[in-house]
């Protein structure tokens, strides 16, 4: 399946069972009519492997398998403690292959190995473990919740039952493939749902490795089934009659299509989409202390993150100081081979995506913008590399300030008053994430007024599996992660009955 790469033998072994996984039904990808997906190493810009793609028939088989595992109770009827135990076995499998998933993240995404070990290795394990425990705890209010007694017209009791919604179609993005899988598949399985998982066609290896871990953890067949393909395969999945819910992470444009497709069957939809998030320095903020973390927040994973805070707002009197510090910091970032532990930024996912990001910068500069720091490409042979950049001299309404680039490009916007800063920060159709630098009380007051599902103050803290990741406006519908994300995978049943005999 894979040609010359720098994967270890352990990682190759994890990926070696694709044919067996297909024959056993964990991966439904027949490769009919020679249909294959290319595995591209973005660090060298070359195809290093090919895997069979799924057909519409494969999608139908995957949904049938998931439907059967749910309707027969093979997974859905397990007690919470049994689901917890199964998910902890899966967590242990993933934990034992942390380094392999880190290597896959380097190969497929181009994430530097020093970042990949946490992003693609450790973090997903933590989230799966949290969802395993959530299976035992249950959703807020519990799996069963009694309501207060009602006395009119008769004394009556009510119970709310929270039950798994059914078969979930989970469609993940390429930037954090296993981590997003943890949000969606972990939550669905914990609730008692079964899942058909479709990864981005750019990151299929992570899903194949995950399917093997599911099998080796002893989960029942049909609990998780993987399909591989492009938009046509996605449409077959989102419109399948046997699917009850679609949860998707990706771009706004594709999200709209997913919602429209799912609407044909009136399926529940959760969409985690894009962002154009603000990073606000309040008056008096320490520029020297904030520049480095601010730049890293939009260059992490080469800017390929929906929560990247790409719009930095600074008081006008701090603008020149910020530029000077940013030039020095960005000049010190190492853009290069993602396998090198000293690398800060690896390549972007594909050449056409890099061209798209660069085109935004070129149009901004042609319109009068200023390249305040960084920019251009490094002098590497091959690969889809791009230097981080900071662009200034643009209006908040400019294209580069309004569109999600998904690359290592930030814009610097001056402001005169807190009111103006708030107007600029909220002046997009997105509302996913934000960060505020300043005295905590002042930053908290500002944060409460931001149009964002998540706000960190002074960099926030560690990523929390129990915290939700909601979006406002074009940033999404519904919630991923945490207890609120877990609740998305349930449907409600209200049962009411009189306590006194009827007729008395």
ZIFENLIN-V673225 format. One record per run of one state. SS is the DSSP state (hx for helix, st for strand, lp for the rest). FROM is the first residue (numbers start at 1). TO is the last residue. If there is no record, write none. Layout:
SS_FROM_TO + SS_FROM_TO
This chain:
lp_1_1 + st_2_2 + lp_3_8 + hx_9_15 + lp_16_17 + hx_18_24 + lp_25_26 + st_27_28 + lp_29_31 + hx_32_34 + lp_35_35 + st_36_41 + lp_42_45 + st_46_52 + lp_53_55 + hx_56_71 + lp_72_79 + hx_80_96 + lp_97_97 + hx_98_109 + lp_110_112 + hx_113_137 + lp_138_143 + st_144_150 + lp_151_155 + st_156_164 + lp_165_166 + st_167_171 + lp_172_176 + hx_177_191 + lp_192_193 + st_194_198 + lp_199_203 + hx_204_216 + lp_217_223 + st_224_227 + lp_228_230 + hx_231_238 + lp_239_244 + st_245_249 + lp_250_251 + hx_252_263 + lp_264_267 + st_268_272 + lp_273_277 + st_278_281 + lp_282_286 + hx_287_303 + lp_304_310 + st_311_315 + hx_316_331 + lp_332_334 + st_335_335 + lp_336_344 + st_345_345 + lp_346_350 + hx_351_366 + lp_367_369 + st_370_374 + lp_375_388 + st_389_392 + lp_393_398 + hx_399_402 + lp_403_408 + st_409_415 + lp_416_417 + hx_418_425 + lp_426_432 + st_433_437 + lp_438_439 + hx_440_447 + lp_448_453 + st_454_457 + lp_458_468 + st_469_470 + lp_471_472 + hx_473_475 + st_476_477 + lp_478_478 + st_479_480 + lp_481_481 + hx_482_487 + lp_488_489 + st_490_498 + lp_499_504
